[in-house]
Amino acid sequence: MQKVKFHAEIFREGEQYVGLCPELNVSSFGDSIKEAKRSLHEAVEAFVEECELMGTLDEVMEEAGFIKQDSTWMPRKAVVRQVLSVG
């Protein structure tokens, strides 16, 4: 399997913690932050493995904004990250 580094966001929804990889729109959950991270890691790993089996990994990663450096897919780097609002 190719190496992929990805951003992980963990937030709380009720009694559960949700882990999200925003670039790939992959999420998972757990009863703790640690469990949500582990579960997200497994979900991203399964996503990457499935893309490799289908022969679409390079296309999917490029469309998601990842850049391949040597043999590792790296997420794009934000210049600015902030919360905005409308209304």
Wavefront OBJ file of the C-alpha trace (Angstrom):
o trace
v 0.000 0.000 0.000
v 1.210 3.511 -0.808
v 1.961 5.843 2.088
v -0.560 8.649 2.648
v -0.301 11.425 5.219
v -3.617 13.111 5.967
v -5.251 15.707 8.180
v -7.485 14.449 10.964
v -10.174 16.500 12.677
v -11.761 15.128 15.831
v -14.943 16.628 17.209
v -17.684 15.622 19.570
v -21.223 14.703 18.534
v -23.299 13.867 21.580
v -21.574 11.042 23.430
v -19.356 10.057 20.480
v -16.155 11.488 19.039
v -16.055 11.783 15.259
v -12.832 11.600 13.276
v -12.809 13.228 9.842
v -10.273 13.375 7.018
v -11.697 16.443 5.237
v -9.683 16.098 2.003
v -10.976 12.581 1.339
v -14.360 13.042 3.034
v -13.712 9.908 5.094
v -15.004 9.760 8.651
v -15.388 7.365 11.532
v -16.157 7.546 15.238
v -15.330 6.232 18.685
v -16.170 6.534 22.369
v -12.938 8.461 23.034
v -10.575 10.708 21.093
v -8.040 7.888 20.919
v -10.657 5.445 19.610
v -11.919 7.976 17.030
v -8.343 8.504 15.756
v -7.751 4.759 15.494
v -11.067 4.234 13.761
v -10.367 7.079 11.309
v -6.927 5.637 10.554
v -8.546 2.278 9.742
v -11.204 3.952 7.551
v -8.620 5.930 5.555
v -6.476 2.806 5.204
v -9.474 0.872 3.821
v -10.292 3.761 1.462
v -6.725 3.845 0.100
v -6.599 0.051 -0.280
v -9.886 0.054 -2.210
v -8.697 2.853 -4.505
v -5.509 0.878 -5.183
v -7.528 -2.247 -6.028
v -9.675 -0.232 -8.438
v -6.609 1.427 -9.971
v -7.885 4.924 -9.151
v -5.654 5.993 -6.253
v -3.499 8.487 -8.178
v -6.560 10.143 -9.735
v -8.463 10.310 -6.418
v -5.496 11.728 -4.516
v -4.759 14.372 -7.144
v -8.418 15.443 -7.270
v -8.389 15.745 -3.463
v -5.401 18.106 -3.660
v -2.686 15.718 -2.478
v 0.837 15.975 -3.877
v 3.084 12.956 -4.316
v 6.545 13.481 -2.826
v 8.809 10.512 -3.491
v 6.546 7.590 -2.560
v 4.300 9.486 -0.099
v 1.046 11.325 -0.805
v 1.087 14.598 1.160
v -2.002 16.735 1.876
v -2.159 20.264 0.528
v -0.979 22.972 2.898
v -3.440 25.731 3.718
v -2.170 29.283 3.488
v -4.976 30.456 5.794
v -7.339 28.431 7.939
v -10.083 30.202 9.849
v -13.772 30.068 10.682
v -15.944 32.439 8.644
v -19.673 33.110 8.788
v -22.529 34.272 6.610
v -25.840 35.840 7.581
l 1 2 3 4 5 6 7 8 9 10 11 12 13 14 15 16 17 18 19 20 21 22 23 24 25 26 27 28 29 30 31 32 33 34 35 36 37 38 39 40 41 42 43 44 45 46 47 48 49 50 51 52 53 54 55 56 57 58 59 60 61 62 63 64 65 66 67 68 69 70 71 72 73 74 75 76 77 78 79 80 81 82 83 84 85 86 87
